[in-house]
Amino acid sequence: MRCCRTRWGTDPHDPYLPYRLDTIFDVVVLSTDLGIRKPDPAIFHHTLKRLGVAATSCLFADDTEVNLAAAQAMGITVIHALDEDETAVRLRALLGLPRSL
């Protein structure tokens, strides 16, 4: 009997391609490219190194608590992102942005 495992990634189809993430963000880190998944602290360390910033200068939003705990343990500010409107309000407040754009 064969077993298969479904995983997020870019092979055979890259679901991220239409968004052109590399033109929007300074750094794009995909776990499939590294073979490291959240909540492994190595993915956060890798990202911080690529950004060239300290953990205390970063904000991480995720819908999975275990991923937040790993980031927070490193000193990253975290947001439990379960609702997009609430997340947007919290992001604006933390980043000092106007309440609405």
C-alpha positions, 0 to 999 in steps of 0.5 A: 500500500502506498501512502502520500502526504499533501503539503503546501508548496510550489510544485507542481503549481506555484499558488503564490506566483500571481501575487508577485510577492517579491515585488511587494515585500522586502523578503519572502520566506516559504517553508517549502523552499527551506524544508523548515516549518513553523513553529520551528524557531529556525524559520523565524531566525532565518527570516530575521537574518534575511531582514537584518533586524532584531526580533523585537523589531518584528510583528508576526500574525498567524491563525495558529497559536503554537506558531505564535508561541514560538515567535513570541518566545524569540521576542517577536510581537505577535497577533492571533489573527482569527478575524481579518477586520480585528487583525487589521485594527490591531496591526494599524494600532501596533504600526501607528497607522490611521484607523482607516485608509 
